[in-house]
Amino acid sequence: MVNKLGVFGGVFVVKAQDAVSIRASISFPREIYETLEAIAKEKRVSLAWVVREAAEKYIADRWPLFVKPSDRT
């Protein structure tokens, strides 16, 4: 079952019931999107992986107390 949560901060969010992950549709300026695509191609990963990694690093830099103990180096 899918619960449509709506638009939050410019991001459309759809959450599957009891899901571990939440799917979000995000718009990027063309140059940022093209850079993300290039990074993904270079690393041989998906664009979604690059965005998730960037978001995790942003949160760790901005709010270090939110970093899970297993992620600390």
Secondary structure, DSSP 4 states (H G I P E B T S, - for coil): -EEEEEEETTEEEEEETT-SS-EEE----HHHHHHHHHHHHHHTS-HHHHHHHHHHHHHHHH-GGGS-GGG--
